Amino acid sequence: MAAVTREQLHAIIDDLTEGHLEDAREALSRISEQVDRRALDQQLLAAGVLVSVPPPITDEFRREFRELTRLDIPDEPVSQTIIEDRRARG
């Protein structure tokens, strides 16, 4: 990537539409979160809290997850079944 001066960068930003500016803000926020997460993951690995770090969730995974068929379970909610089962085991 070619070097850009602050002045050139300011000019580029000034030329952005509000929509593109918001897209840029969101992208920078995601990058910042990813950097913070990576640093935290490395600290947790070094401390022995984590044995490994799962790979990041991809857009393809998110799309496939949204397309999953939801199951409708009749009667009571699954959470209620779990609570009753735990009470029975006492």
N, CA, C and O atoms as CSV, one atom per row, in Angstrom:
chain,resi,resn,atom,element,x,y,z
A,1,MET,N,N,0.849,-1.172,0.000
A,1,MET,CA,C,0.000,0.000,0.000
A,1,MET,C,C,0.892,1.232,0.000
A,1,MET,O,O,1.853,1.306,0.766
A,2,ALA,N,N,0.585,2.174,-0.835
A,2,ALA,CA,C,1.387,3.390,-0.946
A,2,ALA,C,C,1.161,4.273,0.270
A,2,ALA,O,O,0.071,4.304,0.841
A,3,ALA,N,N,2.217,4.994,0.657
A,3,ALA,CA,C,2.117,5.898,1.792
A,3,ALA,C,C,1.215,7.081,1.433
A,3,ALA,O,O,1.243,7.584,0.310
A,4,VAL,N,N,0.424,7.506,2.400
A,4,VAL,CA,C,-0.497,8.627,2.205
A,4,VAL,C,C,-0.226,9.615,3.331
A,4,VAL,O,O,-0.091,9.227,4.492
A,5,THR,N,N,-0.146,10.898,2.979
A,5,THR,CA,C,0.067,11.917,4.003
A,5,THR,C,C,-1.235,12.165,4.752
A,5,THR,O,O,-2.312,11.784,4.294
A,6,ARG,N,N,-1.120,12.807,5.908
A,6,ARG,CA,C,-2.322,13.143,6.683
A,6,ARG,C,C,-3.263,14.024,5.872
A,6,ARG,O,O,-4.481,13.847,5.900
A,7,GLU,N,N,-2.687,14.963,5.161
A,7,GLU,CA,C,-3.500,15.869,4.368
A,7,GLU,C,C,-4.283,15.107,3.300
A,7,GLU,O,O,-5.466,15.369,3.082
A,8,GLN,N,N,-3.610,14.160,2.634
A,8,GLN,CA,C,-4.292,13.360,1.614
A,8,GLN,C,C,-5.387,12.512,2.246
A,8,GLN,O,O,-6.476,12.377,1.689
A,9,LEU,N,N,-5.095,11.948,3.399
A,9,LEU,CA,C,-6.082,11.133,4.096
A,9,LEU,C,C,-7.287,11.971,4.498
A,9,LEU,O,O,-8.427,11.531,4.345
A,10,HIS,N,N,-7.048,13.176,5.012
A,10,HIS,CA,C,-8.152,14.068,5.374
A,10,HIS,C,C,-9.000,14.407,4.146
A,10,HIS,O,O,-10.227,14.451,4.233
A,11,ALA,N,N,-8.351,14.645,3.008
A,11,ALA,CA,C,-9.084,14.959,1.783
A,11,ALA,C,C,-9.945,13.774,1.349
A,11,ALA,O,O,-11.081,13.954,0.910
A,12,ILE,N,N,-9.402,12.567,1.473
A,12,ILE,CA,C,-10.163,11.358,1.117
A,12,ILE,C,C,-11.387,11.235,2.024
A,12,ILE,O,O,-12.494,10.966,1.557
A,13,ILE,N,N,-11.177,11.433,3.313
A,13,ILE,CA,C,-12.277,11.323,4.277
A,13,ILE,C,C,-13.336,12.385,4.008
A,13,ILE,O,O,-14.533,12.101,4.058
A,14,ASP,N,N,-12.895,13.614,3.721
A,14,ASP,CA,C,-13.839,14.695,3.447
A,14,ASP,C,C,-14.706,14.407,2.225
A,14,ASP,O,O,-15.838,14.885,2.149
A,15,ASP,N,N,-14.198,13.638,1.272
A,15,ASP,CA,C,-14.937,13.329,0.047
A,15,ASP,C,C,-15.933,12.174,0.221
A,15,ASP,O,O,-16.738,11.920,-0.675
A,16,LEU,N,N,-15.889,11.472,1.363
A,16,LEU,CA,C,-16.783,10.332,1.573
A,16,LEU,C,C,-18.220,10.799,1.800
A,16,LEU,O,O,-18.465,11.832,2.423
A,17,THR,N,N,-19.159,10.014,1.280
A,17,THR,CA,C,-20.567,10.268,1.592
A,17,THR,C,C,-20.821,9.813,3.023
A,17,THR,O,O,-20.006,9.094,3.600
A,18,GLU,N,N,-21.940,10.226,3.594
A,18,GLU,CA,C,-22.261,9.803,4.967
A,18,GLU,C,C,-22.340,8.281,5.066
A,18,GLU,O,O,-21.881,7.694,6.046
A,19,GLY,N,N,-22.920,7.650,4.053
A,19,GLY,CA,C,-23.035,6.193,4.068
A,19,GLY,C,C,-21.675,5.512,4.057
A,19,GLY,O,O,-21.438,4.564,4.806
A,20,HIS,N,N,-20.780,6.003,3.199
A,20,HIS,CA,C,-19.434,5.423,3.138
A,20,HIS,C,C,-18.650,5.716,4.415
A,20,HIS,O,O,-17.855,4.892,4.867
A,21,LEU,N,N,-18.879,6.886,4.987
A,21,LEU,CA,C,-18.209,7.234,6.230
A,21,LEU,C,C,-18.646,6.298,7.354
A,21,LEU,O,O,-17.821,5.863,8.158
A,22,GLU,N,N,-19.926,5.993,7.411
A,22,GLU,CA,C,-20.427,5.056,8.426
A,22,GLU,C,C,-19.863,3.657,8.193
A,22,GLU,O,O,-19.499,2.969,9.146
A,23,ASP,N,N,-19.790,3.232,6.928
A,23,ASP,CA,C,-19.179,1.930,6.609
A,23,ASP,C,C,-17.733,1.882,7.087
A,23,ASP,O,O,-17.285,0.876,7.638
A,24,ALA,N,N,-17.006,2.978,6.873
A,24,ALA,CA,C,-15.599,3.043,7.298
A,24,ALA,C,C,-15.493,2.968,8.819
A,24,ALA,O,O,-14.618,2.283,9.350
A,25,ARG,N,N,-16.386,3.673,9.520
A,25,ARG,CA,C,-16.390,3.627,10.994
A,25,ARG,C,C,-16.613,2.202,11.490
A,25,ARG,O,O,-15.918,1.735,12.392
A,26,GLU,N,N,-17.588,1.514,10.894
A,26,GLU,CA,C,-17.891,0.145,11.306
A,26,GLU,C,C,-16.713,-0.785,11.028
A,26,GLU,O,O,-16.391,-1.643,11.850
A,27,ALA,N,N,-16.072,-0.619,9.873
A,27,ALA,CA,C,-14.918,-1.461,9.522
A,27,ALA,C,C,-13.780,-1.225,10.509
A,27,ALA,O,O,-13.152,-2.181,10.965
A,28,LEU,N,N,-13.507,0.021,10.842
A,28,LEU,CA,C,-12.442,0.320,11.803
A,28,LEU,C,C,-12.778,-0.235,13.181
A,28,LEU,O,O,-11.894,-0.706,13.897
A,29,SER,N,N,-14.031,-0.180,13.547
A,29,SER,CA,C,-14.452,-0.732,14.834
A,29,SER,C,C,-14.230,-2.238,14.875
A,29,SER,O,O,-13.738,-2.768,15.871
A,30,ARG,N,N,-14.595,-2.938,13.785
A,30,ARG,CA,C,-14.387,-4.388,13.730
A,30,ARG,C,C,-12.904,-4.734,13.810
A,30,ARG,O,O,-12.518,-5.681,14.495
A,31,ILE,N,N,-12.069,-3.960,13.102
A,31,ILE,CA,C,-10.628,-4.211,13.140
A,31,ILE,C,C,-10.103,-4.021,14.556
A,31,ILE,O,O,-9.308,-4.825,15.042
A,32,SER,N,N,-10.545,-2.967,15.211
A,32,SER,CA,C,-10.115,-2.689,16.578
A,32,SER,C,C,-10.516,-3.822,17.515
A,32,SER,O,O,-9.720,-4.255,18.348
A,33,GLU,N,N,-11.747,-4.302,17.381
A,33,GLU,CA,C,-12.224,-5.409,18.218
A,33,GLU,C,C,-11.408,-6.665,17.970
A,33,GLU,O,O,-11.085,-7.387,18.913
A,34,GLN,N,N,-11.069,-6.937,16.707
A,34,GLN,CA,C,-10.291,-8.130,16.371
A,34,GLN,C,C,-8.906,-8.056,16.991
A,34,GLN,O,O,-8.406,-9.055,17.507
A,35,VAL,N,N,-8.278,-6.880,16.948
A,35,VAL,CA,C,-6.948,-6.711,17.529
A,35,VAL,C,C,-7.019,-6.931,19.028
A,35,VAL,O,O,-6.182,-7.632,19.596
A,36,ASP,N,N,-8.023,-6.332,19.677
A,36,ASP,CA,C,-8.188,-6.503,21.121
A,36,ASP,C,C,-8.419,-7.969,21.473
A,36,ASP,O,O,-7.856,-8.473,22.445
A,37,ARG,N,N,-9.249,-8.657,20.681
A,37,ARG,CA,C,-9.523,-10.072,20.947
A,37,ARG,C,C,-8.267,-10.920,20.789
A,37,ARG,O,O,-8.007,-11.817,21.591
A,38,ARG,N,N,-7.483,-10.624,19.741
A,38,ARG,CA,C,-6.253,-11.400,19.528
A,38,ARG,C,C,-5.300,-11.227,20.702
A,38,ARG,O,O,-4.702,-12.197,21.169
A,39,ALA,N,N,-5.158,-9.992,21.179
A,39,ALA,CA,C,-4.269,-9.738,22.319
A,39,ALA,C,C,-4.772,-10.472,23.554
A,39,ALA,O,O,-3.986,-11.081,24.281
A,40,LEU,N,N,-6.082,-10.418,23.795
A,40,LEU,CA,C,-6.661,-11.126,24.936
A,40,LEU,C,C,-6.464,-12.635,24.796
A,40,LEU,O,O,-6.091,-13.309,25.756
A,41,ASP,N,N,-6.715,-13.160,23.600
A,41,ASP,CA,C,-6.520,-14.595,23.365
A,41,ASP,C,C,-5.080,-15.007,23.668
A,41,ASP,O,O,-4.846,-16.043,24.291
A,42,GLN,N,N,-4.122,-14.202,23.228
A,42,GLN,CA,C,-2.712,-14.522,23.471
A,42,GLN,C,C,-2.393,-14.501,24.963
A,42,GLN,O,O,-1.640,-15.345,25.447
A,43,GLN,N,N,-2.962,-13.541,25.693
A,43,GLN,CA,C,-2.742,-13.482,27.134
A,43,GLN,C,C,-3.340,-14.708,27.829
A,43,GLN,O,O,-2.729,-15.280,28.732
A,44,LEU,N,N,-4.541,-15.102,27.397
A,44,LEU,CA,C,-5.188,-16.268,28.010
A,44,LEU,C,C,-4.437,-17.551,27.680
A,44,LEU,O,O,-4.339,-18.448,28.517
A,45,LEU,N,N,-3.906,-17.641,26.464
A,45,LEU,CA,C,-3.078,-18.803,26.102
A,45,LEU,C,C,-1.829,-18.859,26.961
A,45,LEU,O,O,-1.478,-19.913,27.491
A,46,ALA,N,N,-1.158,-17.719,27.098
A,46,ALA,CA,C,0.078,-17.658,27.881
A,46,ALA,C,C,-0.169,-17.996,29.348
A,46,ALA,O,O,0.685,-18.594,30.002
A,47,ALA,N,N,-1.331,-17.615,29.862
A,47,ALA,CA,C,-1.661,-17.886,31.263
A,47,ALA,C,C,-2.153,-19.317,31.470
A,47,ALA,O,O,-2.327,-19.758,32.606
A,48,GLY,N,N,-2.378,-20.042,30.374
A,48,GLY,CA,C,-2.849,-21.415,30.482
A,48,GLY,C,C,-4.345,-21.535,30.665
A,48,GLY,O,O,-4.850,-22.630,30.910
A,49,VAL,N,N,-5.069,-20.427,30.550
A,49,VAL,CA,C,-6.519,-20.459,30.684
A,49,VAL,C,C,-7.136,-21.118,29.454
A,49,VAL,O,O,-8.116,-21.853,29.568
A,50,LEU,N,N,-6.566,-20.857,28.286
A,50,LEU,CA,C,-7.014,-21.485,27.041
A,50,LEU,C,C,-5.955,-22.462,26.548
A,50,LEU,O,O,-4.758,-22.228,26.711
A,51,VAL,N,N,-6.401,-23.550,25.948
A,51,VAL,CA,C,-5.458,-24.491,25.325
A,51,VAL,C,C,-5.270,-24.149,23.850
A,51,VAL,O,O,-4.205,-24.378,23.278
A,52,SER,N,N,-6.320,-23.599,23.247
A,52,SER,CA,C,-6.235,-23.167,21.857
A,52,SER,C,C,-7.309,-22.109,21.611
A,52,SER,O,O,-8.243,-21.937,22.395
A,53,VAL,N,N,-7.141,-21.420,20.508
A,53,VAL,CA,C,-8.098,-20.376,20.142
A,53,VAL,C,C,-8.844,-20.847,18.903
A,53,VAL,O,O,-8.219,-21.176,17.895
A,54,PRO,N,N,-10.168,-20.884,18.962
A,54,PRO,CA,C,-10.915,-21.328,17.788
A,54,PRO,C,C,-10.741,-20.332,16.640
A,54,PRO,O,O,-10.489,-19.149,16.869
A,55,PRO,N,N,-10.875,-20.813,15.418
A,55,PRO,CA,C,-10.748,-19.887,14.282
A,55,PRO,C,C,-11.899,-18.882,14.298
A,55,PRO,O,O,-12.969,-19.165,14.836
A,56,PRO,N,N,-11.676,-17.714,13.707
A,56,PRO,CA,C,-12.748,-16.717,13.690
A,56,PRO,C,C,-13.944,-17.193,12.880
A,56,PRO,O,O,-13.804,-17.990,11.952
A,57,ILE,N,N,-15.114,-16.698,13.239
A,57,ILE,CA,C,-16.334,-17.052,12.517
A,57,ILE,C,C,-16.340,-16.304,11.193
A,57,ILE,O,O,-16.143,-15.089,11.150
A,58,THR,N,N,-16.566,-17.035,10.129
A,58,THR,CA,C,-16.546,-16.436,8.798
A,58,THR,C,C,-17.953,-16.009,8.384
A,58,THR,O,O,-18.948,-16.442,8.965
A,59,ASP,N,N,-18.010,-15.151,7.369
A,59,ASP,CA,C,-19.309,-14.733,6.834
A,59,ASP,C,C,-20.064,-15.933,6.279
A,59,ASP,O,O,-21.289,-15.995,6.377
A,60,GLU,N,N,-19.340,-16.888,5.696
A,60,GLU,CA,C,-19.972,-18.085,5.145
A,60,GLU,C,C,-20.629,-18.900,6.260
A,60,GLU,O,O,-21.748,-19.387,6.101
A,61,PHE,N,N,-19.926,-19.046,7.393
A,61,PHE,CA,C,-20.491,-19.770,8.531
A,61,PHE,C,C,-21.761,-19.082,9.022
A,61,PHE,O,O,-22.770,-19.736,9.284
A,62,ARG,N,N,-21.700,-17.746,9.146
A,62,ARG,CA,C,-22.887,-17.001,9.601
A,62,ARG,C,C,-24.065,-17.225,8.652
A,62,ARG,O,O,-25.195,-17.429,9.096
A,63,ARG,N,N,-23.797,-17.184,7.340
A,63,ARG,CA,C,-24.857,-17.378,6.346
A,63,ARG,C,C,-25.458,-18.770,6.478
A,63,ARG,O,O,-26.678,-18.933,6.486
A,64,GLU,N,N,-24.584,-19.780,6.582
A,64,GLU,CA,C,-25.080,-21.156,6.717
A,64,GLU,C,C,-25.876,-21.329,8.003
A,64,GLU,O,O,-26.889,-22.028,8.019
A,65,PHE,N,N,-25.420,-20.691,9.084
A,65,PHE,CA,C,-26.126,-20.797,10.362
A,65,PHE,C,C,-27.524,-20.201,10.256
A,65,PHE,O,O,-28.484,-20.777,10.767
A,66,ARG,N,N,-27.646,-19.030,9.583
A,66,ARG,CA,C,-28.955,-18.394,9.414
A,66,ARG,C,C,-29.893,-19.244,8.571
A,66,ARG,O,O,-31.112,-19.175,8.730
A,67,GLU,N,N,-29.327,-20.046,7.672
A,67,GLU,CA,C,-30.145,-20.855,6.774
A,67,GLU,C,C,-30.563,-22.197,7.378
A,67,GLU,O,O,-31.324,-22.942,6.760
A,68,LEU,N,N,-30.073,-22.510,8.577
A,68,LEU,CA,C,-30.451,-23.765,9.213
A,68,LEU,C,C,-31.952,-23.811,9.453
A,68,LEU,O,O,-32.576,-22.791,9.744
A,69,THR,N,N,-32.517,-24.985,9.331
A,69,THR,CA,C,-33.936,-25.160,9.589
A,69,THR,C,C,-34.153,-25.225,11.097
A,69,THR,O,O,-33.521,-26.016,11.798
A,70,ARG,N,N,-35.036,-24.398,11.570
A,70,ARG,CA,C,-35.346,-24.381,12.998
A,70,ARG,C,C,-36.293,-25.536,13.321
A,70,ARG,O,O,-37.179,-25.868,12.534
A,71,LEU,N,N,-36.092,-26.134,14.477
A,71,LEU,CA,C,-36.956,-27.220,14.915
A,71,LEU,C,C,-38.021,-26.672,15.854
A,71,LEU,O,O,-37.718,-25.921,16.780
A,72,ASP,N,N,-39.235,-27.042,15.613
A,72,ASP,CA,C,-40.310,-26.703,16.533
A,72,ASP,C,C,-40.575,-27.923,17.399
A,72,ASP,O,O,-40.992,-28.970,16.903
A,73,ILE,N,N,-40.332,-27.782,18.688
A,73,ILE,CA,C,-40.524,-28.885,19.617
A,73,ILE,C,C,-41.850,-28.652,20.325
A,73,ILE,O,O,-42.038,-27.625,20.978
A,74,PRO,N,N,-42.778,-29.611,20.197
A,74,PRO,CA,C,-44.094,-29.426,20.820
A,74,PRO,C,C,-44.007,-29.470,22.345
A,74,PRO,O,O,-43.001,-29.885,22.922
A,75,ASP,N,N,-45.053,-29.043,22.951
A,75,ASP,CA,C,-45.187,-29.051,24.402
A,75,ASP,C,C,-44.386,-27.926,25.038
A,75,ASP,O,O,-44.433,-26.784,24.583
A,76,GLU,N,N,-43.653,-28.255,26.092
A,76,GLU,CA,C,-42.960,-27.228,26.864
A,76,GLU,C,C,-41.601,-26.874,26.255
A,76,GLU,O,O,-41.062,-27.642,25.459
A,77,PRO,N,N,-41.050,-25.725,26.621
A,77,PRO,CA,C,-39.734,-25.341,26.119
A,77,PRO,C,C,-38.650,-26.308,26.593
A,77,PRO,O,O,-38.770,-26.909,27.660
A,78,VAL,N,N,-37.614,-26.451,25.812
A,78,VAL,CA,C,-36.513,-27.351,26.159
A,78,VAL,C,C,-35.906,-26.942,27.499
A,78,VAL,O,O,-35.535,-27.799,28.301
A,79,SER,N,N,-35.806,-25.647,27.740
A,79,SER,CA,C,-35.226,-25.189,29.007
A,79,SER,C,C,-36.020,-25.732,30.198
A,79,SER,O,O,-35.443,-26.096,31.223
A,80,GLN,N,N,-37.333,-25.783,30.054
A,80,GLN,CA,C,-38.170,-26.309,31.135
A,80,GLN,C,C,-37.902,-27.801,31.333
A,80,GLN,O,O,-37.836,-28.273,32.468
A,81,THR,N,N,-37.749,-28.538,30.248
A,81,THR,CA,C,-37.437,-29.974,30.330
A,81,THR,C,C,-36.117,-30.179,31.072
A,81,THR,O,O,-36.015,-31.076,31.909
A,82,ILE,N,N,-35.122,-29.374,30.782
A,82,ILE,CA,C,-33.813,-29.478,31.430
A,82,ILE,C,C,-33.941,-29.196,32.917
A,82,ILE,O,O,-33.367,-29.915,33.736
A,83,ILE,N,N,-34.687,-28.157,33.277
A,83,ILE,CA,C,-34.864,-27.812,34.692
A,83,ILE,C,C,-35.533,-28.953,35.435
A,83,ILE,O,O,-35.097,-29.321,36.526
A,84,GLU,N,N,-36.578,-29.512,34.863
A,84,GLU,CA,C,-37.288,-30.607,35.520
A,84,GLU,C,C,-36.393,-31.839,35.652
A,84,GLU,O,O,-36.420,-32.527,36.672
A,85,ASP,N,N,-35.602,-32.109,34.616
A,85,ASP,CA,C,-34.692,-33.256,34.650
A,85,ASP,C,C,-33.656,-33.078,35.772
A,85,ASP,O,O,-33.347,-34.026,36.494
A,86,ARG,N,N,-33.140,-31.891,35.905
A,86,ARG,CA,C,-32.152,-31.628,36.959
A,86,ARG,C,C,-32.758,-31.741,38.342
A,86,ARG,O,O,-32.115,-32.230,39.271
A,87,ARG,N,N,-33.991,-31.292,38.481
A,87,ARG,CA,C,-34.661,-31.414,39.781
A,87,ARG,C,C,-34.897,-32.875,40.140
A,87,ARG,O,O,-34.756,-33.275,41.295
A,88,ALA,N,N,-35.261,-33.672,39.123
A,88,ALA,CA,C,-35.526,-35.092,39.359
A,88,ALA,C,C,-34.242,-35.819,39.782
A,88,ALA,O,O,-34.297,-36.772,40.559
A,89,ARG,N,N,-33.111,-35.378,39.283
A,89,ARG,CA,C,-31.834,-36.021,39.638
A,89,ARG,C,C,-31.336,-35.565,40.993
A,89,ARG,O,O,-30.461,-36.186,41.597
A,90,GLY,N,N,-31.915,-34.460,41.461
A,90,GLY,CA,C,-31.717,-33.915,42.756
A,90,GLY,C,C,-30.461,-33.691,43.345
A,90,GLY,O,O,-30.386,-33.212,44.477
